[in-house]
Amino acid sequence: MVSGKRIRISRITFNDKMLCVPMDHGVTVGPIKGIEQIHKTMEKVERGGATAVLVHKGILRSLPNPLRIGVIVHLSASTNLSSNPNLKVRVGTVEEAIRLGADAVSLHINIGNKDEQEMLIKLGMTADICDEWGIPLIAMMYPRGENIKNPNDPQLIAHVARIAAELGADIVKVPMPSSDPDEINVIVRGCPVPVVAAGGPKLDDDKQVLELAYAVMKAGGYGITFGRNIFQHDDPELITKALRKIVIDGGEVEEALRILKG
């Protein structure tokens, strides 16, 4: 039997693969390059073949026209102006996201800091509400805080991913330890729900971006959620097309590079 969650997941993926472009950065760091005119950038990645975008509620509410791809509404936030930026507070509700037409919702949870417990409570409670409404929950899980000595440790990231699955997330987004498929597979095989890769800081080399996406898919990942490495690219539409060749079509890095070269 097809469930509401399954229907909605099909709207943010293609053939059970995700190419999502998070653009929730405006709350954290302001209108940085690539999202100053965020509606235009959303249209570019839509044309490039992204399966979904991830934004805050106000961005969705202010869209001039509906998108033809999936929309995920982010429900938590903090700013880099705060004295405690690792604490992500709730800034929206599941019901509100549904009223706006969202296909899924997301939460950002930082593990390894003094406010971890407060964020875990929000994760568990939001997962219950999502189950009640049949809407998917994407948990963005980061090892971040005073107790984290090596945030690139694959076993640590695997633990962080597993926390989200244990507490009810449908899809887990985590940073990747490297572009080594064996290290990434440590995370994937320890998580009973699909794992997607965070893109991390903006990379100067397009090939590195493509190689990371390729490694994720080779390791059994569900897809990618690359933000800056797409929306801050000189041509967001083109880099999205190149990444789609790898993530959705199962292509090689060299094939994707040819797309970028025209």
C-alpha positions, 0 to 999 in steps of 0.5 A: 500500500502506498502511504502519504510519506511515500507519495511525498518522498517521490515528489522530492526524489527521482527513481529513489535518488535525491538531488536537493539544493538547500538554500536555507543559509539566509537566516544563518549568514544573510543574503550571500552570493547565489541567494541574493535573488533566491527565487531566480536561483531556485528557477535555475536549479529547477531547470538544471534537474534538481529533484528538490529545494530546501528553504525557509517558510518565508521564501516559499511564501514569497515565490512568484510562481509554484515550482515544478520540483519538490519543496522541503521547508526547514523548521529550525534556525540559528544565526552566526550573530548569536553567542550560541550558534550551535543551538538550532531553535524551532522556527516553524511547524509541520502543519504550517509547512503543509499549509504552504504546500511543502512536500517534506520538512527538515530539522538541523541537529548539532550533536556533541554540544551542551544543548544537544538534549534540547535539540534531540527532544525537538527531533523526536517530537517532530518525527511523531508529528510528521508520522501523524501527518504523513509528511517526510522528515529530513534530519540534518545531523552534524557532529558540532560542538565542544565535545567533538574532537574530529568531525571527519571521523567516519565512525562519529558521523555514523553515530550521528546519522544513526541517532536521527534514524533511531529517533524517527527521521525518514532521510538523514543528511550528514557531512561526508568524512572524505571522497573515499567510498569506503569511509562513506559506506561506514555511515550508510551501512550503519543507518537503516534509513536513506543517507544523503550527503551534505556539500560542505564549504564551497569548493574551487574545483568542479571536479572535486564536487563531482567526485564527492557526489560520485563517491556518495553514490558508489558507497550506496548513498541516496543522493546529495544535498549540495548548497554552496557548491551549487548556488554559488557556482558561476552557472548553477543550472549547469552544475546541477545538470552535471551532478544529475548525470552522476546522481540520477543517471548513474554516470561517471565523473568524466561524463559530468565534466563534459557537460560542464565543458559544453 
